[in-house]
Amino acid sequence: MNTACANYITTKQLQFQDLGKRKVEAMFDGGCITTDAGALLLRELDKAVHILKDFSGCFTDHRDPRYVEHSVKELISQRVYGICLGYEDLNDHERLRNDPLLAVVCEKDDPEGEGRKLERDRGKALAGKSTLQRLETAGEGVDDANRYKKIVFSGKAIEEFLVNVFLKTSKKPKEIVLDVDTTDDPVHGNQEGRFFHGYYDCYCYLPLYIFCGGHLLCAKLRTADSHPAEGAVQELEGIIGKIRERWPELRVIVRGDSGFCTEEMMSWCEGNEVDYVFGIKKNSRLVRRIEKQLKKVKRKYLTSGKSQRLYRDFRYRTVSSWSRKRRVVGKAEYLALGENPRFIVTSISREEIEGKKLYEEVYCARGDMENRIKEQQLYLFSDRTSSATMRANQLRLWFSSVGYVLFHLLRTVALRGTELAKSQCENIRVKLLKIGAQVKVSVRRVYVSLASGYPSQETFWKILKNIKGAYPQLC
C-alpha cells in the first residue's frame, strides 16, 4: 500500500531488536514513497494508444464545471489503473488518493493536491471512494442525467470502443477466429438479476465474452437464466460488421463450445459468409455413427495401455432443430476412464482441412480463451459485481475489461522480446508494476527515484523502446 508521508511524518523514533552490535531504528521521515512506480509504464503505453481517452469519450458529464475538480477521464483513469495495480475495492482509494505518483499517472496537474478547494482535501490529489462510487453507478443514456446521476455512459459506444481498440492496434490479417464463451460470475447478495444456475450450483450472472486471440471484443453481463447463446448473434453481427467496414474481404471463423451450437447461430453464419466450428452435445444417434471407431480404439487401448483416438467425417442433421445437413467430425477416444466420444460441427469443407486437424488444431485452440477469461476474473476482478443494479455491475465489468485491454497491449507490444512476454497479469503486476520508489515533486519536474535493487532494470528501457517503435506516429 502507498503512503504519502507528508501527512504522517513524526519525530518519534521506532526501536526494534538489535542486529548484533547494531541498533535497528526507524522513523516516518522517508518522504513520499510509492509501491507502484511501474504504473508509469502503463501511462506511457496509454499515452501512445489513447485507450483511456477513447474510453472516457463514451461518457457524458453533466456536472457544473464550476464545482468539478476531477474530470471524467481522471476518474476513469484512477479506477482502471487501480484495478491494474491490484486494488479491487473502492475503499482502497481512500489511501491511494494520497499517492502523487498515481496522480501523475492519472494526468493530474497538481499531483500533490496542494491547490484543492477544501482544506480537508489538500494533500489528496485524487478522488475518494464516494466520488468513484458515483462514477460506477452512472446512468446509461445521454438523457438519463438527473440530480443523482450527473455522469452518464453509452453502452453502445463502449461496445464499439472495444472493437475500435482491436482495429487500431492490429495489422490486417488474412483471417480471424472469434471465440465466444460464457462463464459464471457468482453473486453473494440480492443484486438485481440474480438467478440460480444448476450447472454452476450457485446464484450468479452469466456474462458473454468474445475474443479474437487475446483481444477482448465483448464483455456482456447477462442474467443466469439466459441460454449460453442468447444475444450472441446480435453481438457478433455488430462486431463482424464493424471489422468488415475496415477489412471487407477478411475471412472470419466463429468458434465455440456446444452451448453455441444452435440453428440461429449456424444459419446466421451461413447467411453472412462467416465460417464456424462448434462443439455438439453427444447423443445416441451421433455415438452410433462412430461405433466402429470406438470399438477399434478400445481394442488398441486394451493392447497398448495408452489412450487412443480416431476421427470420422460424416454428414448429419438433427430430427427437427436443424434446417439442413451439416459436416460433423466425431472423435472416438478411449481413456483410462473409458469411452470419451466428442463431436464438432463446421461449415469448413473437408477439402480445406481434414477432420483430425480441424478438431485438434482449430477447435481445441479455443481453450486459450478460457485462460483469458480466468485471468480477467482472478487478477482484474471482473467478477466483483457486488453493486445493487445490473447497470452498475455491467460498468464494473467494463472497467475490468479496459484494465485487461491495457495489460494485453503491455504484454504483446511493450513486453515483446522480454521474459514477461507470455506472463499472466498477476505475474506482470508483481514483477513489473510493484516497484518501490521515492517521489519528489517540484515546479519543473516530477522525479521518481526507483529502487536501486530492482532486478530487471534493462526491461524498463526495452519496454519504452518497444512502445515508441510500435506506435511512432502516436508517440
For each residue, the residues with C-beta under 8 A, 3 or more apart:
1: 35 92 95
2: 33 34 35 36 95 96 98 99 101 102
3: 8 33 95 98
4: 7 8 32 98 99 100 123
5: 8 9 28 29 30 31 32 33
6: 9 31 32 112 123
7: 4 98 123
8: 3 4 5 28
9: 5 6 28 29
10: 27 28
11: 27
12: 27
13: 25 26 27
14: 25 26 27
15: 23 24 25
16: 24 25 26
17: 24
18: 21 22 23 24
19: 22 24
20:
21: 18
22: 18 19
23: 15 18
24: 15 16 17 18 19
25: 13 14 15 16
26: 13 14 16
27: 10 11 12 13 14
28: 5 8 9 10
29: 5 9
30: 5 33 438
31: 5 6 438 439 440
32: 4 5 6 99 100 101 438 439 440 441
33: 2 3 5 30 436 437 438 439
34: 2 37 99 100 101 102 436 437 439 448
35: 1 2 434 435 436
36: 2 39 85 99 101 102 433 434 435
37: 34 40 101 435 436 437 448 450 451
38: 41 42 432 433 434 435
39: 36 42 43 81 84 85 101 102 105 433
40: 37 43 44 101 104 105 448
41: 38 44 45 410 414 432 433 460 463 464
42: 38 39 45 46 81 84 105 406 410 433
43: 39 40 46 47 104 105
44: 40 41 47 48 463 464 467
45: 41 42 48 49 51 406 409 410 413 414 467
46: 42 43 49 50 51 52 53 406
47: 43 44 50 474 475
48: 44 45 467 468 470 471 474 475
49: 45 46 165 168 169 409 471 474
50: 46 47 53 54 474
51: 45 46 54 55 165 402 405 406 409
52: 46 55 56 73 76 77 80 402
53: 46 50 56 57 73
54: 50 51 57 58 161 164 165
55: 51 52 58 76 80 158 161 402
56: 52 53 59 72 73 76 77
57: 53 54 157 161
58: 54 55 153 154 157 158 161
59: 56 72 76 138 151 152 153 154
60: 142 145 151 152 153 154
61: 68 71 72 150 151
62: 145 150 151 152
63: 67 68 150 151
64: 67 68
65: 68
66:
67: 63 64
68: 61 63 64 65 71
69: 116 117 121
70: 74 75 78 126 127 131
71: 61 68 74 75
72: 56 59 61 75 76 135 151
73: 52 53 56 76 77 107
74: 70 71 77 78 106 107 108 126 127
75: 70 71 72 78 79 127 131 132 135
76: 52 55 56 59 72 73 79 80 135 399 402
77: 52 56 73 74 80 81 105 106 107
78: 70 74 75 81 82 93 96 102 106 126 127 132
79: 75 76 82 83 132 135 136 399
80: 52 55 76 77 83 84 399 402 403 406
81: 39 42 77 78 84 85 102 105 106
82: 78 79 85 87 92 93 96 102
83: 79 80 86 87 88 380 381 399 400 403
84: 39 42 80 81 380 403 406 407 429 433
85: 36 39 81 82 102 429 433 434
86: 83 379 429 434
87: 82 83 92 93 96
88: 83 92 381 384
89: 92 384
90: 93 129 132 133 136
91: 94 129
92: 1 82 87 88 89 95 96
93: 78 82 87 90 96 97 126 127 128 129 132
94: 91 97 128 129
95: 1 2 3 92 98 99
96: 2 78 82 87 92 93 99 102 126
97: 93 94 113 124 125 126 127 128
98: 2 3 4 7 95 123 124 125 126
99: 2 4 32 34 36 95 96 102 103 126
100: 4 32 34 103 104 111 112 125 439 441 446
101: 2 32 34 36 37 39 40 104 105 111 437 439 446 448
102: 2 34 36 39 78 81 82 85 96 99 105 106 126
103: 99 100 106 108 110 111 112 113 125 126
104: 40 43 100 101 107 108 111 439 446
105: 39 40 42 43 77 81 101 102
106: 74 77 78 81 102 103 126
107: 73 74 77 104
108: 74 103 104 111 113 125 126
109:
110: 103 113 114 115 116 125
111: 100 101 103 104 108 125 441 446
112: 6 100 103 123 125 441
113: 97 103 108 110 116 121 122 123 124 125 126
114: 110 122 123
115: 110 122
116: 69 110 113 121 122 123 124 125
117: 69 121
118: 121 122
119: 122
120:
121: 69 113 116 117 118 124
122: 113 114 115 116 118 119
123: 4 6 7 98 112 113 114 116
124: 97 98 113 116 121 128
125: 97 98 100 103 108 110 111 112 113 116
126: 70 74 78 93 96 97 98 99 102 103 106 108 113
127: 70 74 75 78 93 97 131 132
128: 93 94 97 124 131 132
129: 90 91 93 94 132 133
130: 133 134
131: 70 75 127 128 134 135
132: 75 78 79 90 93 127 128 129 135 136
133: 90 129 130 136 137
134: 130 131 137 138 149 150 151
135: 72 75 76 79 131 132 138 151
136: 79 90 132 133 387 392 395 396 399
137: 133 134 149 387 389 391 392 395
138: 59 134 135 149 151 152 153 395
139: 144 145 146 149 151 152 153 391
140: 144 152 153 154 155 391
141: 144 152 154
142: 60 145 152 154
143:
144: 139 140 141 149 152
145: 60 62 139 142 149 150 151 152
146: 139 149 150
147: 150
148:
149: 134 137 138 139 144 145 146 152
150: 61 62 63 134 145 146 147
151: 59 60 61 62 63 72 134 135 138 139 145
152: 59 60 62 138 139 140 141 142 144 145 149
153: 58 59 60 138 139 140 157 158 395
154: 58 59 60 140 141 142 157 158
155: 140 158 159 394
156: 159 160
157: 57 58 153 154 160 161
158: 55 58 153 154 155 161 162 398
159: 155 156 162 163 218 220 235 238
160: 156 157 163 164 238 242
161: 54 55 57 58 157 158 164 165
162: 158 159 165 166 216 217 218 219 401 405
163: 159 160 166 167 217 238 239 242 243
164: 54 160 161 167 168 242
165: 49 51 54 161 162 168 169 215 405
166: 162 163 169 170 212 215 217 243
167: 163 164 170 242 243 246
168: 49 164 165
169: 49 165 166 215 409 413
170: 166 167 173 215
171:
172: 247 250
173: 170 176 247 250
174: 250 251
175: 250 251 252 253
176: 173 212 213 243 250 251 252 253
177: 212 213 252 253 254 255 362 365
178: 210 211 212 217 236 239 240 252 253 254 255
179: 209 210 211 212 255 256 366 369
180: 208 209 210 229 232 236 254 255 256 260
181: 208 209 211 256 257 366 369 370 373
182: 206 207 208 209 222 228 259
183: 206 207 209 373 377
184: 197 200 202 204 205 206 224
185: 204 205 206 207 221 377 382 383 385
186: 200 202 203 204 383
187: 191 194 203 204 205 385 386
188: 203 386
189: 194 386 388
190: 194 388
191: 187 194 385 386 387 388 389 390 393
192: 388 389 390
193: 205 223 390
194: 187 189 190 191 203 204 205 223 224
195: 203 204 223 224 225
196: 202 203 224
197: 184 200 201 202 203 204 206 224 225
198: 201
199:
200: 184 186 197 204 224
201: 197 198
202: 184 186 196 197
203: 186 187 188 194 195 196 197 224
204: 184 185 186 187 194 195 197 200 224
205: 184 185 187 193 194 221 222 223 224 385 393
206: 182 183 184 185 197 222 223 224 226 228
207: 182 183 185 219 220 221 222 382 397
208: 180 181 182 218 219 220 222 228 230 231 232 235
209: 179 180 181 182 183 216 218 219 220 369 373
210: 178 179 180 216 217 218 232 235 236 239
211: 178 179 181 214 215 216 217 369 372
212: 166 176 177 178 179 215 217
213: 176 177
214: 211 372 408 411 412
215: 165 166 169 170 211 212 408
216: 162 209 210 211 219 372 376 401 404 405 408
217: 162 163 166 178 210 211 212 239
218: 159 162 208 209 210 235 239
219: 162 207 208 209 216 382 397 398 400 401
220: 159 207 208 209 231 235 394
221: 185 205 207 385 390 393 394 397
222: 182 205 206 207 208 226 230 231
223: 193 194 195 205 206 226 390
224: 184 194 195 196 197 200 203 204 205 206
225: 195 197
226: 206 222 223 230 231
227: 230 259 262
228: 182 206 208 232 257 259 260
229: 180 232 233 256 259 260 262 264 265
230: 208 222 226 227
231: 208 220 222 226 234 235
232: 180 208 210 228 229 235 236 256 260 265
233: 229 236 237 264 265 268
234: 231 237 238
235: 159 208 210 218 220 231 232 238 239
236: 178 180 210 232 233 239 240 254 268 274
237: 233 234 240 241 268 272
238: 159 160 163 234 235 241 242
239: 163 178 210 217 218 235 236 242 243
240: 178 236 237 243 244 252 272 274
241: 237 238 244 245
242: 160 163 164 167 238 239 245 246
243: 163 166 167 176 239 240 246 247 250 252
244: 240 241 247 248 250 252
245: 241 242 248
246: 167 242 243
247: 172 173 243 244 250
248: 244 245
249:
250: 172 173 174 175 176 243 244 247
251: 174 175 176 275
252: 175 176 177 178 240 243 244 273 274 275
253: 175 176 177 178 274 275 276 277 348 362
254: 177 178 180 236 260 265 269 274 275 276 277 278
255: 177 178 179 180 276 277 278 362 363 365 366
256: 179 180 181 229 232 259 260 261 265 276 278 279 366
257: 181 228 260 261 278 279 366
258: 261 278 279 280 281
259: 182 227 228 229 256
260: 180 228 229 232 254 256 257 265 278
261: 256 257 258 265 266 278 279 280 281 345
262: 227 229 265 266
263: 266 267 321 322 323
264: 229 233 267 268
265: 229 232 233 254 256 260 261 262 268 269 276 278
266: 261 262 263 269 270 276 278 322 326 345 347
267: 263 264 270 271 323
268: 233 236 237 264 265 271 272 274
269: 254 265 266 272 274 275 276 347
270: 266 267 274 347
271: 267 268
272: 237 240 268 269
273: 252
274: 236 240 252 253 254 268 269 270
275: 251 252 253 254 269 346 347 348
276: 253 254 255 256 265 266 269 345 346 347
277: 253 254 255 344 345 346 348 358 362 363
278: 254 255 256 257 258 260 261 265 266 344 345 346
279: 256 257 258 261 342 343 344 363
280: 258 261 286 328 343 344 345
281: 258 261
282: 286 287 341 342 343
283: 286 287
284: 287 288
285: 288 289 316
286: 280 282 283 289 290 316 328 330 341 343
287: 282 283 284 290 291 294 341
288: 284 285 291
289: 285 286 312 314 316 328 330
290: 286 287 293 294 310 312 330 331 332 341
291: 287 288 294 295
292: 295 296
293: 290 296 297 310 311 312 330 332
294: 287 290 291 297 298 332 334 339 341
295: 291 292 298 299
296: 292 293 299 300 308 310 332
297: 293 294 300 301 308 309 310 332 333 334
298: 294 295 301 302 308 334 339
299: 295 296 302 303
300: 296 297 303 304 308 334
301: 297 298 304 305 306 307 308 334 335
302: 298 299 305
303: 299 300
304: 300 301 308
305: 301 302
306: 301
307: 301 333 334 335 336
308: 296 297 298 300 301 304 333 334
309: 297 331 332 333 334
310: 290 293 296 297 331 332
311: 293 329 330 331 332 355 356 359
312: 289 290 293 329 330 332 355
313: 327 328 329 350 354 355
314: 289 327 328 330
315: 325 326 327 328
316: 285 286 289 325 326 328 345
317: 322 324 325 326
318: 321 322
319:
320:
321: 263 318
322: 263 266 317 318 325 326
323: 263 267
324: 317
325: 315 316 317 322
326: 266 315 316 317 322 345 346 347
327: 313 314 315 345 346 347 348 349 350
328: 280 286 289 313 314 315 316 343 344 345 346
329: 311 312 313 343 344 345 346 355 358 359
330: 286 289 290 293 311 312 314 341 342 343
331: 290 309 310 311 340 341 342 343 359
332: 290 293 294 296 297 309 310 311 312 339 341
333: 297 307 308 309 339 340 341 342
334: 294 297 298 300 301 307 308 309 338 339 340
335: 301 307 338 340
336: 307
337: 340
338: 334 335
339: 294 298 332 333 334
340: 331 333 334 335 337
341: 282 286 287 290 294 330 331 332 333
342: 279 282 330 331 333 359
343: 279 280 282 286 328 329 330 331
344: 277 278 279 280 328 329 358 359 363
345: 261 266 276 277 278 280 316 326 327 328 329
346: 275 276 277 278 326 327 328 329 358
347: 266 269 270 275 276 326 327
348: 253 275 277 327 352 353 358 362
349: 327 352 353
350: 313 327 353 354 355
351:
352: 348 349
353: 348 349 350 357 358 362
354: 313 350 357 358
355: 311 312 313 329 350 358 359
356: 311 359 360
357: 353 354 360 361 362
358: 277 329 344 346 348 353 354 355 361 362 363
359: 311 329 331 342 344 355 356 362 363 364
360: 356 357 363 364
361: 357 358 364 365
362: 177 253 255 277 348 353 357 358 359 365
363: 255 277 279 344 358 359 360 366
364: 359 360 361 367
365: 177 255 361 362 368
366: 179 181 255 256 257 363 369 370
367: 364 370 371
368: 365 371 372
369: 179 181 209 211 366 372 373
370: 181 366 367 373 374
371: 367 368 374 375
372: 211 214 216 368 369 375 376 404
373: 181 183 209 369 370 376 377
374: 370 371 377 378
375: 371 372 378 379 380 404 424 425
376: 216 372 373 379 380 382 400 401 404 425
377: 183 185 373 374 380 381 382 383
378: 374 375 426
379: 86 375 376 424 425 426 429
380: 83 84 375 376 377 400 403 404 407 425
381: 83 88 377 384 400
382: 185 207 219 376 377 396 397 400 401 404
383: 185 186 377
384: 88 89 381 396 400
385: 185 187 191 205 221 393 396 397
386: 187 188 189 191 393
387: 136 137 191 392 393 396
388: 189 190 191 192 392
389: 137 191 192 392 393
390: 191 192 193 221 223 393 394
391: 137 139 140 394 395
392: 136 137 387 388 389 395 396
393: 191 205 221 385 386 387 389 390 396 397
394: 155 220 221 390 391 397 398
395: 136 137 138 153 391 392 398 399
396: 136 382 384 385 387 392 393 399 400
397: 207 219 221 382 385 393 394 400 401
398: 158 219 394 395 401 402
399: 76 79 80 83 136 395 396 402 403
400: 83 219 376 380 381 382 384 396 397 403 404
401: 162 216 219 376 382 397 398 404 405
402: 51 52 55 76 80 398 399 405 406
403: 80 83 84 380 399 400 406 407
404: 216 372 375 376 380 382 400 401 407 408 425
405: 51 162 165 216 401 402 408 409
406: 42 45 46 51 80 84 402 403 409 410
407: 84 380 403 404 410 411 425 428
408: 214 215 216 404 405 411 412
409: 45 49 51 169 405 406 412 413 414
410: 41 42 45 406 407 413 414 415 428
411: 214 407 408 414 415 420 421 422 423 428
412: 214 408 409 415 416 421
413: 45 169 409 410 416 466 467 470 471
414: 41 45 409 410 411 463 466 467 470
415: 410 411 412 418 420 421 423 428 432 459 463 466
416: 412 413 421 466
417: 421 462 466
418: 415 421 459 462 463
419: 423 456 459
420: 411 415 423 427 428 431 432 459
421: 411 412 415 416 417 418
422: 411
423: 411 415 419 420 427 428 431
424: 375 379 427 428
425: 375 376 379 380 404 407 428 429
426: 378 379 429 430
427: 420 423 424 430 431
428: 407 410 411 415 420 423 424 425 431 432 433
429: 84 85 86 379 425 426 432 433 434
430: 426 427 433 434
431: 420 423 427 428 434 456
432: 38 41 415 420 428 429 435 456 459
433: 36 38 39 41 42 84 85 428 429 430
434: 35 36 38 85 86 429 430 431
435: 35 36 37 38 432 450 451 454
436: 33 34 35 37 450 451
437: 33 34 37 101 448 449 450 451
438: 30 31 32 33 448 449
439: 31 32 33 34 100 101 104 446 447 448 449
440: 31 32 446 447 448 449
441: 32 100 111 112 446 447
442: 445 446 447
443:
444:
445: 442
446: 100 101 104 111 439 440 441 442
447: 439 440 441 442
448: 34 37 40 101 437 438 439 440
449: 437 438 439 440
450: 37 435 436 437 454
451: 37 435 436 437 454
452:
453:
454: 435 450 451 457
455:
456: 419 431 432 459 460
457: 454 460 461
458: 461 462
459: 415 418 419 420 432 456 462 463
460: 41 456 457 463 464
461: 457 458 464 465
462: 417 418 458 459 465 466
463: 41 44 414 415 418 459 460 466 467
464: 41 44 460 461 467 468
465: 461 462 468 469
466: 413 414 415 416 417 462 463 469 470
467: 44 45 48 413 414 463 464 470 471 475
468: 48 464 465 471 472 475
469: 465 466 472
470: 48 413 414 466 467
471: 48 49 413 467 468 474 475
472: 468 469 475
473:
474: 47 48 49 50 471
475: 47 48 467 468 471 472
